[in-house]
């Protein structure tokens, strides 16, 4: 399986991270707005992440707009929401050598860079 990044092309943070990636790496780019995540892709991500909740962005505008923070969500809810709208996926998501890296925190991006050095 190819190493992959799930990102949003219109997201400044994603663009900044992509620009900072090492040159010459083999990475499959998947813009989640242009090309929706499939059930299979999301299930593969969950398998690596351990839960759908780990992949879910509680910073998404729709999370606040829909009042989801006041609800008790279960795994199936997280899965359905991520499949319904791309903004619910915490991004970017990197899959490198069967390891998953979720989100744009500095420590996470440093781990991504280290993993890419070893590719």
Protein Blocks (a to p, Z undefined) as FASTA:
>chain_A
ZZdddddfklmklmmmmmmpcehiacddddfklmccdfklmmmmmmmnopaklmpcfkbf
klmmnommmpccdfklmmmmmmmpmklpccddddeehiacedjbfklmmmmmmmmmmZZ
